[in-house]
Amino acid sequence: MNCYEEYEVRADGTKHSRSGEERNESEFVISVIPSLKGFYKWTDTITKNNGKPDCSGSFTKLGHVAVNYVLVHPSGQRILLCEAEDMNSCFAEFHRVGK
């Protein structure tokens, strides 16, 4: 089964995401300045959830807080999402669509 995640990251600090059957709304904060390693800290808190499973079959609880790190490609059109400020911990690559 092919499964994908899609994020709509909004300028007002909210995000809508889909993963498998799961649909989430969240509030997020991304650091304004990258760390010395070039990563931005991304803290994301789930505010709404449809209660269905994500791509891995897991269920995300309302109020769940995820802290990850973002590395922005020089083009500004792609980002890597990582568990730590280390390329070996990156688990997703997102591509900008539209604007």
Secondary structure as UniProt FT lines:
FT   STRAND          5..9
FT   TURN            11..12
FT   STRAND          14..19
FT   TURN            20..21
FT   STRAND          22..30
FT   TURN            36..37
FT   STRAND          40..49
FT   TURN            55..56
FT   TURN            62..63
FT   STRAND          65..72
FT   TURN            74..75
FT   STRAND          78..82
FT   HELIX           87..89
FT   STRAND          90..95
//
